[in-house]
Amino acid sequence: MRWCVTGGAGYIGSHVVRALRDAGREVVVLDDLSSGHRGFVHDDVSFVEGSVVDPAAVDAALGAGSGDPVTGVVHLAGFKYAGVSVERPLHTYTQNVTGMQVLLDRMLAAGVGRLVFSSSAATFGTPDVDLVTEDTPTRPESPYGESKLIGEWLVRDVARVTGLTHTSLRYFNVVGSGYPDLYDTSPHNLFPLVLKALTEGRTPRVNGTDYPTPDGSCVRDYVHVQDLALAHVAAATALEEGRALQPVYNLGSGEGLSVLQIMDAVRRVTGVGFTPEIHDRRPGDPARIVASGEAAARDLGWANRHDVDAMVASAWEAWQRAQAEPADV
C-alpha cells in the first residue's frame, strides 16, 4: 500500500509520514516547502516539491498515468494560520479551497478513491457548549475555519457521486514531538512561542487571566502530535479495509488544559523558573474549547496517550536539538 501525504514536510505531516512508514506503508510526499522543511522527510521517501494547486504536481505525487496510482491520500497541505487568514483571505481560500478542488479532481482522474482530510476545530468557531461533539454546530469565525469547512463539503459532495471513501479529522492544539528531529516551527503556536522565549532569555506571556475558568486563563484541548499521527494512520487503515467511517471525527481529550497549567508544566520539565507576563485578553479568544474524542476512540482507537509533562518534555527535547541542528539543510 502506498499513500500520498500532502504537506508531508510540515510539523504534523512529517509525523504522519513516519507513522505510516512505521505501519509498513510506502509514502509519497507532496509539499511546496512554504512552511515545511525538506529535512523533515527522510531521503528514502519519494518527494515531489510542488503545491496542491498545481495539477501537474498533484498528478506526479499520485502516480497518475503510471498504471500504479497511490492507494489513497492523507491531505494536510494548506494555509493554517487562522489569525493571518483574516488579513489574507484570498490566499487562504486559494490554498485550502482551490487546493482541495484540484486534489479531488486529479484523484478522480487517477482513480484514487480514498481520502483522509486533516480538518480543524476552527470549523466550530466559538462553541456555546462545554464539550464539543461531532454534532456541535459549525460556526467558523475566520477564513481559515471557513476554508476547512468548505473542504469538508467538497469531499462530501464528491463522495456522493463518485464512491470516494473518506473521513475528516478535526483537532485542536497540536503539541509535542514524536521524534527528536521533528518540531513545531510555527510562529503563532503556544509551545514554540514559549520555548523560543525561554531559549532567548525572555519571559513567556499569557493573554488574559480573567476568564470564567478555574485559574482564569483560557482552557484548550491539547493533543500530542504522535497520537494525532496514529489517528491518521488508523483512518487510512480503515479505508483500506473497507470499514465504514463517519464523515468527521473530533480528536479531543475531553478535558483540556489551561494556559497557566501549560506554564506550570514548562517550569517543571525544563527546570527554568519564571513567572509569565500577564497581558490583556486577545479579542475573540473563547474561555474554553474542549472536545469529546469518544467517536474517534470507538472507530479509530484514538487516545491522547501523553500527559502534559510528556507533551512538554518531547517538545523541549526536539526544540533544543533544533537549535543545534536546523531542519533546513
C-alpha positions as CSV (number, residue, x, y, z in Angstrom):
1,M,0.0,0.0,0.0
2,R,1.3,3.4,-0.9
3,W,-0.2,6.7,0.4
4,C,0.4,10.3,-0.8
5,V,0.7,12.7,2.1
6,T,0.2,16.3,1.0
7,G,2.0,18.7,3.3
8,G,4.2,15.8,4.4
9,A,7.2,18.0,5.2
10,G,5.4,20.0,7.8
11,Y,5.3,19.6,11.5
12,I,2.2,17.4,11.6
13,G,2.6,15.9,8.1
14,S,6.2,14.7,8.8
15,H,4.9,12.8,11.8
16,V,2.1,11.2,9.7
17,V,4.7,10.2,7.1
18,R,6.8,8.4,9.7
19,A,3.8,6.8,11.4
20,L,2.6,5.4,8.0
21,R,6.1,4.1,7.3
22,D,6.3,2.5,10.7
23,A,3.0,0.8,9.9
24,G,4.5,-0.7,6.8
25,R,3.2,1.7,4.1
26,E,5.1,3.3,1.3
27,V,4.7,7.1,1.2
28,V,4.9,9.8,-1.4
29,V,5.2,13.4,-0.1
30,L,3.8,16.4,-1.9
31,D,4.9,19.7,-0.3
32,D,5.8,23.1,-1.7
33,L,8.0,23.8,1.4
34,S,6.3,27.2,2.0
35,S,6.2,26.2,5.7
36,G,7.5,22.6,5.7
37,H,11.1,21.5,5.8
38,R,12.8,19.2,3.4
39,G,15.0,18.0,6.3
40,F,11.9,16.6,8.0
41,V,11.5,14.0,5.2
42,H,14.0,11.1,5.0
43,D,15.9,10.8,1.7
44,D,14.4,7.4,1.0
45,V,10.9,8.8,0.9
46,S,9.6,9.8,-2.5
47,F,9.3,13.5,-2.6
48,V,7.5,15.8,-5.0
49,E,8.2,19.5,-4.5
50,G,5.0,21.3,-5.6
51,S,1.7,22.7,-4.5
52,V,-1.7,21.1,-4.3
53,V,-3.0,24.0,-6.5
54,D,-0.7,22.7,-9.3
55,P,-2.4,19.8,-11.2
56,A,0.9,18.6,-12.7
57,A,2.5,18.3,-9.2
58,V,-0.5,16.5,-7.8
59,D,-0.5,14.1,-10.8
60,A,3.2,13.4,-10.2
61,A,2.6,12.6,-6.5
62,L,-0.5,10.4,-7.2
63,G,1.4,8.4,-9.8
64,A,-1.2,9.4,-12.4
65,G,-0.5,7.8,-15.8
66,S,1.9,5.2,-14.3
67,G,-0.6,2.4,-14.1
68,D,0.0,2.2,-10.4
69,P,-1.5,5.1,-8.6
70,V,-1.3,5.5,-4.8
71,T,-3.7,3.7,-2.5
72,G,-5.1,6.9,-1.1
73,V,-4.3,10.5,0.1
74,V,-3.8,12.0,3.5
75,H,-4.4,15.7,2.9
76,L,-2.7,18.0,5.3
77,A,-1.3,20.7,2.9
78,G,-2.8,24.1,3.4
79,F,-2.5,27.6,4.9
80,K,-3.3,27.1,8.6
81,Y,-2.9,30.4,10.4
82,A,-6.4,31.5,11.5
83,G,-5.4,35.0,12.6
84,V,-3.4,35.7,9.5
85,S,-6.2,34.3,7.3
86,V,-8.3,37.4,8.3
87,E,-5.6,39.6,6.6
88,R,-5.1,37.2,3.7
89,P,-8.5,35.7,2.8
90,L,-7.8,35.2,-0.9
91,H,-4.5,33.4,-0.3
92,T,-6.2,31.2,2.3
93,Y,-9.1,30.2,0.0
94,T,-6.7,29.6,-2.8
95,Q,-4.5,27.2,-0.8
96,N,-7.3,25.5,1.1
97,V,-10.3,25.5,-1.2
98,T,-8.8,25.6,-4.6
99,G,-6.2,23.2,-3.4
100,M,-8.9,20.7,-2.3
101,Q,-10.7,21.1,-5.6
102,V,-7.6,20.4,-7.6
103,L,-6.6,17.5,-5.4
104,L,-10.1,15.9,-5.7
105,D,-10.2,16.4,-9.5
106,R,-6.8,14.8,-10.0
107,M,-7.6,11.9,-7.6
108,L,-10.7,11.1,-9.7
109,A,-8.7,11.3,-12.9
110,A,-6.1,8.9,-11.5
111,G,-8.6,6.5,-10.0
112,V,-7.6,7.2,-6.4
113,G,-10.6,6.6,-4.2
114,R,-9.6,7.0,-0.5
115,L,-9.0,10.3,1.4
116,V,-8.2,11.2,4.9
117,F,-8.7,15.0,5.3
118,S,-6.9,16.9,8.0
119,S,-9.6,19.4,9.0
120,S,-9.7,21.7,12.0
121,A,-11.5,22.6,15.2
122,A,-11.6,26.1,13.7
123,T,-14.8,25.0,11.9
124,F,-16.6,25.3,15.2
125,G,-15.7,28.9,15.9
126,T,-16.7,29.8,19.5
127,P,-18.9,26.9,20.6
128,D,-21.6,27.5,23.3
129,V,-21.2,24.1,24.9
130,D,-18.7,22.8,27.4
131,L,-17.8,19.7,25.4
132,V,-17.8,19.8,21.6
133,T,-19.0,16.8,19.7
134,E,-19.3,16.0,16.0
135,D,-22.9,17.2,16.2
136,T,-22.0,20.6,17.6
137,P,-23.0,23.3,15.1
138,T,-20.1,24.7,12.9
139,R,-19.8,28.4,13.0
140,P,-16.3,29.3,11.8
141,E,-15.1,32.8,12.6
142,S,-12.1,33.1,10.2
143,P,-11.4,32.5,6.6
144,Y,-9.2,29.6,7.7
145,G,-12.1,27.9,9.6
146,E,-14.4,28.6,6.7
147,S,-12.0,27.2,4.2
148,K,-11.6,24.0,6.2
149,L,-15.4,23.6,6.4
150,I,-15.8,24.2,2.7
151,G,-13.1,21.5,2.2
152,E,-15.3,19.0,4.1
153,W,-18.2,20.0,2.0
154,L,-16.3,19.4,-1.2
155,V,-15.2,16.0,-0.1
156,R,-18.8,15.1,0.9
157,D,-20.3,16.3,-2.3
158,V,-17.7,14.5,-4.5
159,A,-18.2,11.3,-2.5
160,R,-21.9,11.3,-3.1
161,V,-21.4,10.9,-6.8
162,T,-18.2,9.0,-7.1
163,G,-18.0,6.5,-4.4
164,L,-14.9,8.2,-2.8
165,T,-14.4,6.8,0.7
166,H,-13.2,9.3,3.2
167,T,-13.2,10.8,6.6
168,S,-12.2,14.2,8.0
169,L,-10.3,14.7,11.3
170,R,-11.0,17.8,13.3
171,Y,-8.4,18.6,16.0
172,F,-7.3,21.4,18.3
173,N,-3.9,22.4,19.6
174,V,-1.2,20.0,18.4
175,V,1.9,19.9,20.6
176,G,5.0,17.8,21.4
177,S,7.2,15.7,19.3
178,G,7.2,12.0,18.4
179,Y,10.8,12.1,17.1
180,P,13.6,14.3,18.4
181,D,14.4,15.7,14.9
182,L,10.8,16.9,14.3
183,Y,9.5,20.0,16.0
184,D,6.9,22.8,15.6
185,T,8.2,25.7,13.7
186,S,5.0,27.8,13.7
187,P,5.5,31.5,14.7
188,H,2.0,31.5,16.1
189,N,1.6,28.4,18.3
190,L,1.9,28.5,22.1
191,F,4.6,25.8,22.6
192,P,7.1,27.2,20.2
193,L,6.4,30.7,21.4
194,V,7.1,29.7,25.0
195,L,10.2,27.6,24.2
196,K,11.6,30.3,22.0
197,A,11.2,32.9,24.7
198,L,13.0,30.6,27.2
199,T,15.9,29.9,24.9
200,E,16.3,33.7,24.2
201,G,16.1,34.6,27.9
202,R,12.7,36.2,27.6
203,T,9.6,35.7,29.8
204,P,6.7,33.8,28.2
205,R,3.4,35.7,28.2
206,V,-0.2,34.8,29.0
207,N,-3.0,36.7,27.3
208,G,-5.8,37.1,29.9
209,T,-6.3,35.6,33.3
210,D,-9.8,36.9,33.9
211,Y,-11.7,34.3,32.1
212,P,-14.5,32.2,33.8
213,T,-12.2,29.2,34.2
214,P,-10.8,27.6,37.3
215,D,-7.5,29.6,37.2
216,G,-8.7,32.5,35.0
217,S,-6.7,31.5,31.8
218,C,-8.1,30.0,28.6
219,V,-8.7,26.3,28.6
220,R,-7.9,24.4,25.4
221,D,-7.7,20.9,24.1
222,Y,-4.0,19.9,23.6
223,V,-3.2,16.7,21.7
224,H,0.2,15.1,21.2
225,V,1.3,15.1,17.6
226,Q,2.3,11.5,17.6
227,D,-1.2,10.5,18.9
228,L,-2.6,12.6,16.1
229,A,-0.4,10.9,13.5
230,L,-1.5,7.5,14.7
231,A,-5.2,8.6,14.3
232,H,-4.4,9.4,10.6
233,V,-2.9,6.0,10.1
234,A,-5.9,4.3,11.8
235,A,-8.2,6.2,9.4
236,A,-6.1,5.2,6.4
237,T,-6.1,1.6,7.5
238,A,-9.9,1.6,8.0
239,L,-10.4,3.0,4.5
240,E,-8.1,0.3,3.1
241,E,-10.1,-2.4,4.8
242,G,-13.4,-1.0,3.6
243,R,-14.7,-0.2,7.0
244,A,-17.4,2.4,7.2
245,L,-16.3,5.6,9.0
246,Q,-18.2,8.7,10.0
247,P,-17.6,11.7,7.7
248,V,-15.9,13.6,10.5
249,Y,-14.3,12.9,13.9
250,N,-13.1,15.1,16.7
251,L,-9.7,14.2,18.1
252,G,-10.2,15.7,21.5
253,S,-9.0,14.9,25.1
254,G,-12.4,15.5,26.7
255,E,-10.7,17.5,29.5
256,G,-8.5,20.3,28.3
257,L,-5.7,22.3,29.9
258,S,-5.4,25.9,30.8
259,V,-2.6,28.1,29.6
260,L,-1.4,28.5,33.2
261,Q,-1.3,24.7,33.6
262,I,0.9,24.6,30.5
263,M,3.2,27.2,32.0
264,D,3.4,25.2,35.2
265,A,4.4,22.1,33.2
266,V,7.0,24.1,31.3
267,R,8.6,25.1,34.6
268,R,8.6,21.6,35.9
269,V,10.0,19.9,32.8
270,T,12.6,22.5,31.7
271,G,13.8,23.5,35.2
272,V,13.7,27.1,34.1
273,G,12.0,29.2,36.7
274,F,9.8,32.1,35.5
275,T,6.6,34.0,36.2
276,P,4.7,34.6,33.0
277,E,3.9,38.1,31.9
278,I,0.2,38.7,32.1
279,H,-1.3,40.7,29.2
280,D,-4.8,41.6,28.3
281,R,-7.1,39.2,26.6
282,R,-6.8,38.9,22.8
283,P,-10.1,39.8,21.0
284,G,-12.1,36.7,20.1
285,D,-10.4,34.2,22.3
286,P,-13.1,32.0,23.9
287,A,-12.7,30.9,27.5
288,R,-12.9,27.2,26.8
289,I,-12.8,24.9,23.8
290,V,-12.6,21.2,24.6
291,A,-13.9,18.3,22.5
292,S,-15.0,14.7,23.1
293,G,-13.0,12.1,21.4
294,E,-15.4,9.3,22.1
295,A,-16.4,8.6,18.5
296,A,-12.8,8.5,17.4
297,A,-11.9,6.2,20.3
298,R,-14.6,3.8,19.2
299,D,-13.8,3.7,15.5
300,L,-10.1,4.7,15.3
301,G,-8.7,3.6,18.6
302,W,-8.0,7.3,19.3
303,A,-6.4,8.2,22.6
304,N,-4.3,11.1,23.8
305,R,-1.7,8.8,25.3
306,H,0.7,11.6,26.6
307,D,0.1,13.7,29.7
308,V,1.0,17.4,29.8
309,D,4.6,16.8,31.1
310,A,5.3,14.3,28.4
311,M,4.0,16.8,25.8
312,V,6.3,19.5,27.1
313,A,9.3,17.1,27.6
314,S,9.1,15.9,24.0
315,A,8.7,19.4,22.6
316,W,11.6,20.7,24.7
317,E,13.9,17.9,23.6
318,A,13.2,18.5,20.0
319,W,13.4,22.3,20.3
320,Q,16.8,22.1,22.0
321,R,18.1,19.8,19.3
322,A,16.8,22.1,16.6
323,Q,18.9,25.0,17.9
324,A,22.0,23.0,17.1
325,E,20.6,21.1,14.0
326,P,18.2,23.3,12.0
327,A,15.8,21.4,9.7
328,D,16.5,23.3,6.6
329,V,19.7,21.7,5.4
